[in-house]
Amino acid sequence: MPLSQLRKFADKHGVTYPLISDPQGVSAQKYGVEAIPETFVFNKQGKVIGSSWKWDKIASIVKAMVTKDSHLQHTQKL
């Protein structure tokens, strides 16, 4: 899908996270995309820590990441 169409979709649906267009499949091959669309979760260092086309799996990855960060922040305050 052309980037211009992605921008229209994002604007229409209030999407604020970054979207990419990969017409030649370079990124898809590099990251092992299983289905389209696929969501990738990155940590603060920019490393992919999970990916899926299933929303429930993405939600569990994000929840685990947030729980871990909350625990680390609480531990650092002690």
Buried (B, 14 or more C-beta within 10 A) or exposed (E): EEEEEBEEEBEEEEEEEEEEEBEEEEEBEEEEBEEEEBBBBEEEEEEEBBBBEEEEBBEEBBEEBEEEEEEEEEEEEE
